[in-house]
Amino acid sequence: MKIFWIISYLVASVSAKNACNGHSSLCNKHYDKVSFACTHNAYSYEPPQAIGVINQERTIGQQLDDGVRAFMLDIVRPPLASKSTMHFCHGSCSLIDKGPLEDGLAIYKDFLDRNPNDIITFIIENVSGFSAEDVGAKFASVGIDKYAYVHNSGWPTLGEMIAKNKRLVVFLDDKADTSKVPYILPEWDYVIETPFENISPVSKFPCNQDRPRDGKPRDLLVMNHFAYNRLSIAGSHIDTPLTPEQVEKRGYNSLKSLQQNVDTCRQTWKTRVPNFVTLDFYDIGDGSIFKIVDQINGI
């Protein structure tokens, strides 16, 4: 019996070493042909400074442990802070402030240190318009820049990225400058997003190109699969995230709802892959986000 367990352990160890993001079948797939579970406002979890503003229930560390491999993040300069101070905040740091960017990056670096066969992606909204050099300095201060992938032409396979130990892909929506920081990639050169202002109730999530609005296809597709509550007052709108209870009641994170969205994307984009399947409260839905990502990836 002891020999059986030793052999089983060795087989599991070999399989883990040969896997890419948990699956050996992904190793020969090019990055732009792979789907990843993605969290919208990944840092926006409890406890917040105000109610009705969180998008997740689990911490970044828990998200990583669960299998999330892409993260939408906002970087903001808190009021009265120095020019180079960056926090994970949502709009105003008075609502959600998860502290310095460096602290969050340290969590991701620790994960990459401990998981040499995993690739993660950041999709960063540069709310305060920091320069690429200032953002890069934060990455370098933590040491996570050593994992950052520099894109030239054509996306490599996951296996190639792992072999070169370039396992972090970084997109920045504004102020990216690859002549200054080669690994901070301009998001809108490579990524398109489906509509994100989906107001509940949503009968069918769309998959048309919402951003950029020039209609030109890019390499990667963000499938935004989350909705907002909308309060209308005197012609103005205030949109807030749904609560976990509302998400569950509406069934937005169910496999059925996700499958419908993926089918719409396939009808719209034919052979294109929804690369980043993005949810609020991804842990609701009995693991549906991971099931649909596996299905897209042919696992």
Secondary structure per residue as TSV (DSSP state, phi and psi in degrees):
chain	resnum	aa	ss	phi	psi
A	1	M	-	360.0	-41.1
A	2	K	H	-63.1	-40.4
A	3	I	H	-61.8	-40.5
A	4	F	H	-58.0	-45.5
A	5	W	H	-68.7	-35.3
A	6	I	H	-63.9	-44.8
A	7	I	H	-64.3	-43.0
A	8	S	H	-60.9	-40.6
A	9	Y	H	-64.5	-43.2
A	10	L	H	-64.8	-41.4
A	11	V	H	-62.4	-43.8
A	12	A	H	-63.0	-39.1
A	13	S	H	-65.4	-44.1
A	14	V	H	-63.4	-42.5
A	15	S	H	-61.9	-42.3
A	16	A	H	-63.3	-39.9
A	17	K	H	-67.4	-30.4
A	18	N	H	-91.0	-2.5
A	19	A	-	-87.7	157.2
A	20	C	B	-126.7	117.5
A	21	N	T	50.3	40.1
A	22	G	T	90.6	-5.9
A	23	H	B	-140.0	125.1
A	24	S	G	-64.4	-27.7
A	25	S	G	-68.1	-15.7
A	26	L	G	-85.6	-13.0
A	27	C	T	-62.6	-33.7
A	28	N	T	-94.1	3.7
A	29	K	S	-88.0	138.8
A	30	H	B	-74.4	148.3
A	31	Y	G	-50.0	-41.2
A	32	D	G	-77.6	-1.2
A	33	K	G	-109.3	9.1
A	34	V	-	-110.9	143.9
A	35	S	-	-101.7	141.2
A	36	F	E	-128.1	140.8
A	37	A	E	-71.1	129.1
A	38	C	E	-129.4	141.1
A	39	T	E	-107.1	131.0
A	40	H	T	-77.9	128.3
A	41	N	T	47.9	63.1
A	42	A	T	-56.6	-31.9
A	43	Y	T	-81.9	-9.8
A	44	S	-	-88.8	73.9
A	45	Y	B	-126.1	170.0
A	46	E	S	-67.3	154.3
A	47	P	S	-87.8	133.4
A	48	P	-	-86.9	174.5
A	49	Q	S	-87.8	-7.3
A	50	A	S	-152.2	154.6
A	51	I	T	-80.8	160.2
A	52	G	T	73.3	23.5
A	53	V	-	-128.3	-1.9
A	54	I	-	-86.4	152.4
A	55	N	-	-116.3	-14.2
A	56	Q	B	-136.8	158.5
A	57	E	S	-105.7	-16.8
A	58	R	S	-114.9	148.6
A	59	T	-	-70.2	168.6
A	60	I	H	-60.0	-42.0
A	61	G	H	-61.1	-41.8
A	62	Q	H	-68.0	-37.3
A	63	Q	H	-60.5	-44.8
A	64	L	H	-61.3	-45.3
A	65	D	H	-63.4	-32.2
A	66	D	H	-75.8	-21.1
A	67	G	T	118.4	4.7
A	68	V	-	-68.7	134.4
A	69	R	-	-128.5	3.9
A	70	A	E	-139.7	143.9
A	71	F	E	-140.1	122.4
A	72	M	E	-86.3	125.7
A	73	L	E	-132.5	144.2
A	74	D	E	-113.6	133.3
A	75	I	E	-115.1	130.8
A	76	V	E	-137.8	146.2
A	77	R	-	-88.7	118.0
A	78	P	-	-64.7	156.3
A	79	P	T	-55.8	136.2
A	80	L	T	69.0	5.6
A	81	A	-	-81.3	163.1
A	82	S	-	-65.9	163.4
A	83	K	T	-58.0	-34.5
A	84	S	T	-97.4	5.1
A	85	T	-	-77.5	125.3
A	86	M	-	-125.5	128.8
A	87	H	E	-122.1	155.4
A	88	F	E	-78.3	103.8
A	89	C	E	-134.5	161.2
A	90	H	S	-112.4	101.7
A	91	G	S	66.1	-95.2
A	92	S	S	-95.3	133.1
A	93	C	T	-68.9	-7.4
A	94	S	T	-74.8	-18.1
A	95	L	T	-94.7	-52.8
A	96	I	-	-134.6	119.5
A	97	D	E	-136.8	105.5
A	98	K	E	-99.3	20.0
A	99	G	E	88.5	-175.3
A	100	P	E	-58.6	143.7
A	101	L	H	-53.2	-39.8
A	102	E	H	-59.9	-37.6
A	103	D	H	-64.9	-41.6
A	104	G	H	-67.3	-42.3
A	105	L	H	-62.2	-32.5
A	106	A	H	-62.9	-34.9
A	107	I	H	-65.3	-44.9
A	108	Y	H	-65.2	-40.6
A	109	K	H	-63.2	-42.3
A	110	D	H	-58.4	-41.1
A	111	F	H	-63.6	-46.2
A	112	L	H	-64.4	-36.5
A	113	D	H	-60.0	-41.6
A	114	R	H	-88.0	-12.6
A	115	N	-	-130.7	79.0
A	116	P	T	-69.3	-5.5
A	117	N	T	-111.4	18.0
A	118	D	-	-115.7	144.4
A	119	I	-	-118.7	134.1
A	120	I	E	-126.8	159.4
A	121	T	E	-130.7	136.7
A	122	F	E	-107.6	132.1
A	123	I	E	-117.6	101.8
A	124	I	E	-105.0	129.3
A	125	E	E	-94.3	116.8
A	126	N	E	-88.5	75.0
A	127	V	T	-59.6	-40.6
A	128	S	T	-95.5	6.1
A	129	G	-	67.0	39.9
A	130	F	-	-65.6	151.1
A	131	S	-	-73.2	155.4
A	132	A	H	-59.6	-36.9
A	133	E	H	-63.5	-40.6
A	134	D	H	-68.0	-40.1
A	135	V	H	-65.4	-44.5
A	136	G	H	-60.5	-34.9
A	137	A	H	-63.1	-36.2
A	138	K	H	-66.8	-41.5
A	139	F	H	-61.9	-44.4
A	140	A	H	-66.2	-34.9
A	141	S	H	-65.2	-27.5
A	142	V	H	-90.5	-22.1
A	143	G	T	89.8	7.6
A	144	I	G	-79.3	-15.0
A	145	D	G	-62.5	-21.6
A	146	K	G	-65.9	-20.6
A	147	Y	G	-92.5	-8.0
A	148	A	B	-73.6	134.4
A	149	Y	-	-85.2	134.6
A	150	V	-	-106.2	122.2
A	151	H	-	-90.9	133.9
A	152	N	-	-112.3	-86.7
A	153	S	S	-141.4	133.2
A	154	G	S	75.9	131.4
A	155	W	-	-81.9	134.5
A	156	P	-	-74.6	169.3
A	157	T	B	-75.9	161.6
A	158	L	H	-61.4	-37.9
A	159	G	H	-60.9	-39.8
A	160	E	H	-67.5	-39.8
A	161	M	H	-64.1	-40.5
A	162	I	H	-68.1	-41.7
A	163	A	H	-61.1	-35.1
A	164	K	T	-90.7	-1.6
A	165	N	T	59.2	34.7
A	166	K	-	-110.5	83.6
A	167	R	-	-116.2	15.6
A	168	L	E	-127.6	120.0
A	169	V	E	-106.4	128.2
A	170	V	E	-120.5	121.2
A	171	F	E	-113.8	137.8
A	172	L	E	-126.2	131.0
A	173	D	S	-77.9	-18.8
A	174	D	S	-149.7	141.0
A	175	K	S	75.6	10.7
A	176	A	-	-65.4	143.3
A	177	D	-	-149.4	97.0
A	178	T	T	-70.3	-13.1
A	179	S	T	-73.9	-21.8
A	180	K	T	-101.2	-43.9
A	181	V	S	-132.5	94.2
A	182	P	T	-58.9	-27.7
A	183	Y	T	-90.7	-8.8
A	184	I	E	-89.7	102.8
A	185	L	E	-89.8	138.9
A	186	P	E	-68.7	114.0
A	187	E	H	-52.2	-47.1
A	188	W	H	-77.8	-2.3
A	189	D	H	-80.1	-21.9
A	190	Y	H	-125.6	-17.3
A	191	V	E	-124.5	140.4
A	192	I	E	-120.5	153.9
A	193	E	E	-124.0	145.8
A	194	T	-	-79.5	167.0
A	195	P	-	-54.8	138.4
A	196	F	-	-109.4	-17.3
A	197	E	-	-89.1	65.0
A	198	N	-	-91.8	116.2
A	199	I	B	-95.4	125.5
A	200	S	S	-70.9	140.8
A	201	P	S	-81.2	143.5
A	202	V	-	-113.0	119.4
A	203	S	S	-84.2	-31.2
A	204	K	S	-153.0	119.5
A	205	F	-	-72.3	134.8
A	206	P	-	-80.9	166.6
A	207	C	-	-138.2	27.0
A	208	N	S	-79.5	161.5
A	209	Q	-	-75.6	116.9
A	210	D	-	-101.4	-41.2
A	211	R	B	-136.7	137.6
A	212	P	S	-63.8	158.1
A	213	R	T	-96.7	26.8
A	214	D	T	-91.8	-4.1
A	215	G	-	75.2	2.2
A	216	K	-	-87.5	128.4
A	217	P	-	-69.1	150.7
A	218	R	-	-122.0	-175.5
A	219	D	S	-74.4	-31.8
A	220	L	E	-125.7	146.3
A	221	L	E	-123.2	122.1
A	222	V	E	-92.5	121.5
A	223	M	E	-100.3	99.3
A	224	N	E	-78.8	116.7
A	225	H	-	-126.3	67.8
A	226	F	-	-152.8	163.0
A	227	A	-	-135.8	166.4
A	228	Y	E	-123.5	153.0
A	229	N	E	-82.3	141.5
A	230	R	E	-122.9	127.1
A	231	L	E	-109.1	121.6
A	232	S	E	-106.5	125.0
A	233	I	E	-134.0	116.9
A	234	A	T	51.1	43.7
A	235	G	T	84.3	-4.6
A	236	S	E	-104.1	154.2
A	237	H	E	-120.2	138.4
A	238	I	E	-121.4	116.6
A	239	D	E	-104.6	131.6
A	240	T	E	-131.2	152.1
A	241	P	E	-62.0	149.2
A	242	L	-	-66.0	156.9
A	243	T	-	-80.1	161.6
A	244	P	H	-56.0	-37.4
A	245	E	H	-65.0	-38.1
A	246	Q	H	-68.7	-40.4
A	247	V	H	-60.2	-44.7
A	248	E	H	-67.4	-43.0
A	249	K	H	-63.0	-40.6
A	250	R	H	-77.4	-17.1
A	251	G	T	74.0	22.1
A	252	Y	T	-63.6	-31.3
A	253	N	T	-96.5	11.5
A	254	S	S	-72.7	157.4
A	255	L	H	-61.0	-36.0
A	256	K	H	-61.8	-45.9
A	257	S	H	-66.7	-42.8
A	258	L	H	-65.0	-41.2
A	259	Q	H	-62.7	-40.2
A	260	Q	H	-61.2	-41.7
A	261	N	H	-65.8	-43.5
A	262	V	H	-62.3	-42.0
A	263	D	H	-62.2	-39.3
A	264	T	H	-62.9	-40.8
A	265	C	H	-64.8	-39.2
A	266	R	H	-66.2	-37.7
A	267	Q	H	-67.0	-35.8
A	268	T	H	-77.6	-43.5
A	269	W	H	-111.4	0.8
A	270	K	T	61.1	-104.3
A	271	T	T	-89.2	-0.5
A	272	R	-	-67.6	146.5
A	273	V	-	-99.9	131.0
A	274	P	-	-67.8	99.6
A	275	N	-	-72.2	-35.9
A	276	F	E	-126.0	100.4
A	277	V	E	-85.5	108.6
A	278	T	E	-112.3	123.7
A	279	L	E	-129.1	154.3
A	280	D	S	-89.4	146.8
A	281	F	S	47.1	54.2
A	282	Y	T	-57.2	-23.1
A	283	D	T	-74.9	-11.7
A	284	I	S	-84.6	135.0
A	285	G	S	116.1	15.4
A	286	D	T	55.1	41.9
A	287	G	T	75.4	20.1
A	288	S	H	-60.7	-33.8
A	289	I	H	-61.7	-38.8
A	290	F	H	-76.0	-32.7
A	291	K	H	-66.7	-42.8
A	292	I	H	-71.5	-36.2
A	293	V	H	-64.1	-43.5
A	294	D	H	-60.8	-40.8
A	295	Q	H	-65.1	-43.4
A	296	I	H	-60.2	-38.7
A	297	N	T	-81.1	-0.6
A	298	G	T	73.6	28.6
A	299	I	-	-99.1	360.0
